[in-house]
C-alpha cells in the first residue's frame, strides 16, 4: 500500500464540496481510502485512526486543506492526488443567464416579495447576516451553528421586536407551507402543527405522521438551544402563538431536546392557555398522561401516534411483528460469544441519539456518550467505552466536514472500528433520509455492515445490528427502497427509533450483563 498527503495552506472549501471531492477520488483506480478535509483538530484525529497523521499534518492550521490518499501503488496514489486537485481547482459553474445576488439587500431588491431568508454561513459571520435579514423584515431559517448564546439571544429579541420568526441557530429542519427547509422529509400536508427545538425529532414525528396518513400543517424549528435558560424559549413561544391562530392547524405538537426545567414550565403554562389540544414530548422526561388540553408523551413515536389519533382515532404505526422481534433476540443470544457484553449506538440524528440514551439508561445503567456530562461523558470522541451511544452529528464531529446525514464516511469508519471490538454485543444505528441527505445511504451502510460482520466472523463472533430509518415513501431516497437494501443484507429494520432502542435493550437484558 502507498499513502500520499498534500496540504494546501489557507484554502477553504465548504464541507459538501470536500465530500464530493472525497467521493470522486475514491472512484480512481487502486484507491482504498481518500479524504479531503480541513485541518481541524478532530479531522486530524480521523486521519490518526487511519494511520495518516504525519508531522506535516500535525503542524497544519485549521484553515489549511488536507488531501490524503491510500492506494495500492505509488503511481495510483499520485494519480488520485492529481485527480483531487483537478476537482478542487474547478470553478463552480452557474447558468449564464442566472443573476445571483451577492447580498441579502441585493436579493430583496431583485425580489421584493421575499419574506424568508435561509442562512448557512460559518458561525462567526451569521450574526451580521441574520441581523440584516431581520432589519429587512425577513423571517430567517438559520442553519449555521457555532453562534454564541449571547448573539442568539440578541437576534431572537430583535426577531420578536420585528414580529418575525428566527428559526435557529443550528436549526436543522422546518416545513413551512409544505416546503422543506434544511434536513426535512417529503411529508403530506395535514392538520398537525409542530414547534420543535429538535431537528431529527421533527423529522421522526413528521415522517411518522405521514405514515399515519395525518400529515403536517407547519413544522417550525427553533434551534436546539431555544429552551435553555439563557434563551428563554423565545422562538417556541412565537411559534406556538402562530399555530394557535392558524386555521389549518387542529393539533399542536411540541418537542425538544432536554430543556431547562424553568423554560419547560413556561412552555407548558403557555400551552395550557390555548384552545387547541397540545401533545408535548420533552426528550429525557418520563412525563405521560393528560392534563387539560395537554397530553405528555415519553417517545417520539408515541408523540406522533397521540397527535395522529386526535385526527384519526383508528390510525396505527407500522411496527415489527412480535415473532420477528422474538426471533431476533433468540438468534442473537444463541450466536453470542462470551466476551460480547456491550451495546454501541452510532447515530447521525442528535434527538434520536438523545432518545436512545434516555430510554436505555434504566436498563443498562451508565452509558458513555458525547451527550453526557459528568462521570459518563465520553472523553475520547473516537473511542468507545463499555456501553456507548454517540451523536456523530455533534459539532465536534462536523467542524470542517459534512454532517453524517450528507456524508456517512465517518460513521461507516466507526462501524468498522466497533466491529473489531470483541466486547460489542449489538450495534444500534439510525438512517435519516429526505431533503439534503445522502442520495442512497442504505447502499453504503449495507456494504459497510457486510464488511463489519466479516470482521467479526473472522474473530469467531456474530454482530447483531438493528437499524431505524427516519423518512417517508415519498422521499427522493424512498423509504421502501432503503429498507429493502438493508433487509437484503440481513439487517433488521425497526418501525421507529423507540422500537429499535427498546428491542436492543431487551436483547441486552436477556444476556444479563
C-alpha positions in Angstrom: 0.0 0.0 0.0 1.1 3.6 -0.7 -0.1 6.7 1.0 0.2 10.3 -0.2 -0.7 13.5 1.6 -0.9 17.0 0.2 -1.5 20.2 2.3 -2.8 23.3 0.6 -2.3 26.2 3.0 -5.1 28.7 3.7 -7.5 27.1 1.1 -11.1 26.8 2.4 -13.8 24.7 0.8 -17.2 24.0 2.3 -17.8 20.6 3.7 -20.2 19.4 1.0 -17.7 20.2 -1.8 -15.0 18.3 0.1 -17.3 15.4 0.5 -17.9 15.4 -3.3 -14.1 15.5 -3.8 -13.5 12.6 -1.5 -16.2 10.5 -3.3 -14.6 11.4 -6.7 -11.1 10.4 -5.5 -12.4 7.0 -4.2 -13.5 6.1 -7.7 -9.9 6.4 -9.1 -8.1 3.1 -9.9 -6.5 1.4 -7.0 -7.7 3.8 -4.3 -8.5 2.2 -1.0 -9.3 5.4 1.0 -9.4 9.1 0.2 -10.2 12.1 2.3 -10.3 15.8 1.5 -10.9 17.8 4.7 -9.9 21.0 6.6 -7.1 20.5 9.1 -9.3 20.9 12.2 -8.3 19.1 15.4 -11.0 16.4 15.1 -10.2 15.8 11.4 -6.6 15.2 12.5 -7.9 12.5 14.9 -9.8 10.9 12.0 -6.5 10.8 10.0 -4.8 9.4 13.0 -7.2 6.5 13.2 -6.3 5.8 9.5 -2.6 5.9 10.2 -2.2 9.2 8.2 -1.3 11.6 10.9 2.2 12.8 9.7 4.2 15.5 11.3 3.2 17.8 8.4 -0.5 17.1 9.2 0.1 17.8 12.9 1.5 21.2 12.1 -1.3 22.2 9.7 -3.6 25.0 10.6 -7.4 24.7 10.8 -7.8 26.8 7.6 -5.4 24.5 5.6 -6.8 21.9 3.2 -5.6 18.3 3.6 -5.9 15.7 0.8 -5.0 12.2 1.9 -5.0 9.0 -0.2 -4.2 5.4 0.4 -3.8 3.3 -2.8 -2.4 0.0 -4.0 0.7 1.6 -5.6 2.7 4.9 -5.6 1.6 5.7 -9.1 -2.1 5.2 -8.3 -1.8 7.3 -5.2 -0.1 10.1 -7.2 -2.8 9.9 -9.9 -5.6 10.1 -7.2 -3.9 13.2 -5.7 -3.8 14.8 -9.1 -7.5 14.0 -9.7 -8.4 15.5 -6.4 -6.5 18.7 -7.1 -8.1 18.9 -10.6 -11.6 18.5 -9.0 -11.0 21.2 -6.4 -9.4 23.6 -8.9 -12.6 23.5 -11.0 -14.8 26.6 -10.5 -18.4 26.1 -9.6 -20.4 26.8 -12.8 -23.7 28.6 -12.8 -26.2 29.2 -15.6 -25.0 32.0 -17.8 -28.4 33.7 -17.7 -28.8 33.4 -13.9 -28.2 36.5 -11.8 -27.0 35.5 -8.3 -27.3 38.3 -5.8 -24.2 38.7 -3.6 -26.0 40.0 -0.5 -29.4 39.9 1.3 -30.0 43.5 0.3 -29.5 42.7 -3.4 -31.7 39.7 -3.2 -34.6 41.7 -1.7 -34.0 44.5 -4.3 -34.4 42.0 -7.2 -37.3 40.0 -5.5 -39.3 42.4 -3.2 -41.8 39.6 -2.4 -39.2 37.6 -0.5 -40.2 37.1 3.2 -37.8 34.3 4.3 -34.0 34.1 4.2 -32.2 30.8 4.6 -28.8 31.4 6.0 -25.9 28.9 6.1 -22.6 30.6 6.7 -19.7 29.9 9.1 -21.0 30.8 12.6 -18.7 33.8 13.0 -20.5 35.6 10.2 -24.0 34.5 11.0 -24.9 37.3 13.4 -24.3 40.0 10.9 -26.3 38.3 8.1 -29.2 37.4 10.4 -29.4 40.9 11.9 -29.5 42.4 8.4 -32.2 40.0 7.3 -34.4 40.8 10.3 -33.9 44.5 9.7 -35.3 44.0 6.2 -38.3 42.4 7.9 -37.5 38.8 6.7 -38.2 35.7 8.6 -35.0 33.6 9.0 -34.1 29.9 8.8 -30.6 29.8 10.3 -28.8 26.5 9.6 -25.4 27.8 10.8 -24.1 26.5 14.1 -21.3 27.9 16.3 -23.2 31.1 17.1 -22.7 32.3 20.6 -25.6 32.1 23.1 -25.4 35.9 23.7 -25.8 36.5 19.9 -28.6 34.1 19.7 -30.5 35.8 22.5 -30.0 39.3 20.9 -31.1 38.1 17.5 -34.2 36.4 18.9 -35.1 39.5 20.8 -34.8 41.5 17.6 -37.0 39.0 15.8 -39.6 39.3 18.4 -39.5 43.1 18.2 -39.9 42.9 14.4 -42.7 40.3 14.7 -40.6 37.9 12.6 -39.5 34.3 13.2 -35.9 33.3 13.7 -35.6 29.5 13.3 -32.2 28.7 14.7 -29.2 28.9 15.0 -28.3 25.3 14.3 -31.9 24.7 13.1 -31.8 21.5 11.1 -35.4 21.1 10.0 -38.5 23.0 9.2 -41.6 22.5 7.0 -43.2 25.9 6.0 -46.3 25.9 3.9 -45.3 22.4 2.7 -41.8 23.4 1.7 -38.9 21.5 3.5 -36.0 23.6 4.8 -32.7 22.0 5.8 -33.0 18.3 6.5 -36.7 17.7 6.1 -38.8 14.9 4.6 -41.5 14.7 1.9 -44.5 14.8 4.2 -48.1 15.2 3.2 -50.0 18.3 4.3 -52.3 17.8 7.2 -53.8 19.3 10.4 -51.0 18.8 12.9 -48.6 21.7 13.5 -45.2 21.2 15.2 -42.9 23.6 17.1 -39.6 21.8 17.8 -36.2 22.5 19.4 -35.1 19.3 17.7 -34.1 18.6 14.1 -34.4 14.8 13.8 -37.2 14.9 16.4 -39.1 17.0 13.9 -38.2 14.5 11.1 -39.2 11.5 13.1 -42.5 12.8 14.2 -43.5 14.4 10.9 -42.5 11.2 9.0 -44.5 9.0 11.3 -47.5 11.4 10.9 -47.1 10.9 7.2 -47.1 7.1 7.8 -50.3 7.5 9.9 -52.0 9.4 7.0 -52.4 12.6 9.0 -49.7 15.0 7.7 -48.4 18.3 8.9 -49.6 21.9 8.5 -46.4 23.6 9.6 -43.2 22.4 11.4 -41.4 25.4 12.9 -37.8 24.7 14.0 -36.4 26.8 16.8 -32.8 25.7 17.1 -31.6 23.2 19.7 -30.9 25.7 22.5 -34.1 27.6 22.4 -35.5 26.0 25.6 -32.3 26.6 27.5 -32.5 29.1 30.4 -30.5 31.9 28.8 -32.5 31.8 25.5 -35.9 31.5 27.2 -37.9 29.7 24.6 -38.4 32.9 22.6 -38.9 31.2 19.2 -41.0 28.4 20.6 -43.4 30.8 22.2 -43.7 32.7 18.9 -44.3 29.5 17.0 -47.0 28.3 19.5 -48.8 31.6 19.1 -48.7 31.3 15.3 -50.1 27.8 15.3 -52.8 28.7 17.8 -54.0 31.3 15.3 -53.5 29.0 12.2 -56.8 27.9 10.7 -55.2 24.9 9.1 -53.8 23.5 12.4 -56.1 21.5 14.7 -53.5 19.8 16.9 -50.2 21.2 18.1 -47.1 19.2 18.9 -44.1 20.4 21.0 -40.9 18.5 21.1 -37.4 19.4 22.4 -34.1 18.1 23.3 -33.7 18.2 27.1 -35.0 21.6 28.2 -34.3 23.8 31.1 -36.9 23.0 33.8 -38.0 26.6 34.2 -38.4 27.1 30.5 -40.2 23.8 30.1 -42.7 25.1 32.8 -43.1 28.3 30.8 -43.9 26.4 27.7 -46.4 24.1 29.4 -48.1 27.0 31.1 -48.4 28.8 27.7 -49.8 25.7 26.1 -52.4 25.2 28.9 -54.0 28.5 27.8 -54.5 27.5 24.2 -57.8 26.4 22.8 -56.3 23.5 20.8 -55.1 20.1 22.0 -51.3 20.0 22.5 -49.0 17.0 22.7 -45.7 17.6 24.5 -42.6 15.5 24.3 -39.5 16.7 26.2 -36.9 14.1 25.4 -35.5 12.7 28.6 -38.6 13.4 30.7 -40.8 10.5 31.6 -44.0 12.6 32.0 -47.0 10.9 30.4 -50.8 11.3 30.7 -53.2 14.1 30.1 -53.7 17.4 31.9 -56.4 19.5 30.5 -55.7 20.2 26.8 -52.1 18.8 27.1 -51.0 15.2 26.6 -47.5 14.3 27.7 -45.6 11.6 25.9 -42.3 9.8 26.5 -41.1 8.9 23.0 -41.2 10.5 19.6 -43.2 7.6 18.2 -45.8 7.9 20.9 -46.0 11.6 20.2 -46.8 11.1 16.6 -49.3 8.4 17.4 -51.1 10.5 20.1 -51.3 13.5 17.7 -52.4 11.3 14.9 -55.2 9.8 16.9 -56.6 13.2 17.7 -57.1 13.5 14.0 -58.0 9.8 13.2 -58.6 7.6 16.2 -58.1 4.4 14.2 -54.6 5.1 12.9 -51.7 2.8 13.8 -48.0 3.0 13.5 -46.1 0.4 11.4 -44.0 -1.9 13.7 -42.2 -5.2 13.7 -44.2 -8.3 14.4 -43.7 -9.8 17.9 -42.5 -13.0 16.3 -39.8 -11.1 14.3 -38.6 -9.4 17.5 -38.6 -12.7 19.4 -36.6 -14.4 16.6 -34.0 -11.6 16.6 -33.4 -11.9 20.3 -33.2 -15.7 20.2 -30.8 -15.8 17.2 -28.5 -13.0 18.6 -28.4 -14.7 22.0 -27.6 -18.1 20.5 -24.7 -16.8 18.5 -23.3 -14.5 21.2 -19.7 -15.0 22.2 -18.7 -15.0 25.8 -16.9 -11.6 25.5 -19.8 -9.8 23.9 -21.5 -7.7 26.5 -21.8 -4.0 25.4 -24.1 -2.0 23.3 -22.8 0.5 20.8 -25.2 3.1 19.3 -23.9 5.2 16.4 -26.3 8.0 15.5 -26.4 10.7 12.8 -29.6 12.3 14.4 -29.0 14.1 17.6 -32.5 13.8 19.0 -32.7 10.2 18.0 -29.5 9.7 19.9 -30.8 11.5 23.0 -33.9 9.3 22.9 -31.9 6.2 22.8 -29.7 7.3 25.6 -32.6 8.1 27.9 -34.6 5.0 27.1 -31.7 2.7 27.7 -30.4 4.3 30.9 -32.7 2.3 33.2 -32.0 -1.0 31.5 -28.2 -0.7 31.1 -27.2 1.7 33.8 -24.4 4.1 32.9 -23.9 4.8 29.2 -21.0 6.7 27.9 -21.8 9.4 25.4 -20.7 12.7 24.0 -24.2 14.0 25.0 -23.5 13.1 28.7 -21.8 15.2 31.3 -20.0 14.1 34.5 -19.0 10.6 35.1 -20.3 9.2 31.8 -19.1 11.9 29.5 -17.2 10.2 26.6 -13.8 11.9 26.9 -12.3 10.3 23.7 -14.8 11.0 20.9 -13.1 8.5 18.7 -13.0 5.5 21.0 -16.0 3.8 22.7 -16.0 2.6 26.3 -18.3 -0.1 27.7 -21.9 0.8 26.7 -21.6 3.8 24.4 -24.1 5.8 22.4 -22.8 8.8 20.3 -24.2 11.6 18.2 -21.9 11.7 15.2 -23.8 14.9 14.0 -22.5 16.8 17.0 -20.4 20.0 16.3 -17.3 18.3 17.5 -17.5 15.8 14.6 -18.8 18.1 11.9 -16.4 21.0 12.2 -14.7 21.2 8.7 -16.7 18.3 7.3 -20.2 17.4 6.1 -22.9 16.2 8.5 -23.1 12.3 8.6 -26.6 12.5 7.0 -24.9 14.0 4.0 -21.5 12.2 4.1 -21.7 8.8 6.0 -18.0 8.2 5.7 -17.1 8.9 9.3 -19.9 6.8 10.7 -19.0 3.9 8.3 -15.4 4.1 9.5 -16.7 4.0 13.1 -18.8 0.9 12.4 -15.8 -1.0 11.1 -13.9 0.1 14.2 -16.6 -1.2 16.5 -16.7 -4.5 14.6 -13.1 -5.1 15.7 -14.0 -4.8 19.4 -14.7 -8.4 20.8 -16.9 -6.9 23.5 -19.6 -5.4 21.2 -22.8 -7.4 21.6 -25.1 -5.3 19.3 -25.0 -2.2 17.0 -27.9 0.3 17.1 -28.0 2.7 14.1 -30.2 5.3 12.5 -30.6 6.1 8.8 -32.0 9.5 8.1 -33.2 10.2 4.6 -35.0 13.2 3.0 -34.1 16.6 1.6 -30.4 17.3 1.9 -29.4 13.8 3.0 -27.2 11.4 1.0 -28.8 10.2 -2.2 -28.6 6.5 -1.3 -27.3 6.0 2.3 -28.6 2.4 2.7 -26.3 1.2 -0.1 -23.2 2.4 1.7 -24.5 1.3 5.1 -25.4 -2.2 3.9 -21.9 -2.6 2.3 -20.2 -1.4 5.5 -22.3 -3.7 7.7 -21.4 -6.7 5.5 -17.7 -5.8 6.0 -18.3 -5.4 9.7 -19.8 -8.8 10.0 -17.0 -10.3 8.1 -14.5 -8.7 10.6 -16.5 -10.2 13.5 -16.8 -13.6 11.9 -13.1 -13.8 11.2 -12.8 -13.4 15.0 -15.4 -16.1 15.7 -18.2 -13.7 16.5 -21.5 -12.6 15.1 -22.6 -9.0 15.1 -26.3 -8.3 15.6 -27.5 -5.0 14.1 -30.7 -3.0 14.4 -31.4 0.0 12.2 -34.2 2.5 12.3 -35.0 4.6 9.2 -36.4 8.1 9.6 -38.2 9.1 6.4 -41.1 8.5 4.1 -42.0 6.6 0.9 -42.1 9.9 -0.9 -38.6 11.0 0.0 -36.3 11.0 -3.0 -34.3 8.1 -1.5 -37.7 6.2 -0.9 -38.1 4.6 2.5 -39.1 1.2 1.0 -36.1 1.0 -1.3 -33.8 2.0 1.6 -35.3 -0.7 3.8 -35.1 -3.3 1.1 -31.4 -2.8 0.6 -30.8 -3.3 4.3 -33.0 -6.3 4.6 -31.3 -7.9 1.6 -28.1 -7.6 3.7 -29.9 -9.4 6.5 -30.2 -6.3 8.6 -33.2 -5.9 10.9 -35.1 -2.6 10.2 -37.4 -1.4 13.1 -40.5 0.7 12.5 -39.3 3.7 14.5 -36.4 4.7 16.8 -38.1 3.9 20.1 -38.9 0.4 18.8 -35.3 -0.2 17.7 -34.0 1.1 21.0 -36.3 -1.0 23.2 -35.5 -4.1 21.2 -31.8 -3.6 21.7 -32.4 -3.0 25.4 -34.5 -6.2 25.6 -31.7 -8.2 24.0 -29.1 -6.8 26.4 -31.3 -7.7 29.3 -31.6 -11.3 28.1 -27.8 -11.7 28.1 -27.8 -10.5 31.7 -24.7 -8.3 31.6 
